[in-house]
């Protein structure tokens, strides 16, 4: 079974230009050590959304993300 390496607040659908965070559908992007990912539609807290990081996932050298 793959191990979870990152769980970050992420939008379900790309926001439109000028759309505010409070109006976006949020969830969590979960990334695993086998380079797979899934989206959990559970809404993060407003604090988690405000403090979210940009996409900075470091995959193991011998693996690439499969999108």
C-alpha positions, -999 to +999 in steps of 0.1 A: +000+000+000+013+034-009+023+058+019+008+093+021+036+119+017+016+151+013-019+164+021-024+200+010-055+222+007-064+224-030-092+236-051-116+211-066-118+232-098-094+260-109-107+293-097-118+319-122-099+351-125-107+374-096-126+346-076-120+348-039-109+319-018-141+318+001-160+312-031-139+283-043-147+246-037-119+232-016-106+198-006-072+181-001-048+169-027-032+138-013+001+126-029+016+092-022+051+078-024+043+058-055+036+091-073-001+085-073-026+111-061-062+116-052-085+144-042-104+143-009-134+167-011-134+174+027-132+211+030-101+224+049-105+250+076-103+287+066-070+289+084-056+259+064-067+276+032-052+309+041-019+292+051-016+268+022+017+263+004+022+263-033+028+230-050+063+220-038+062+182-038+096+165-040+093+130-055+119+103-050+147+106-076+137+074-094+100+082-098+081+108-117+046+120-111+020+104-133-007+129-142 
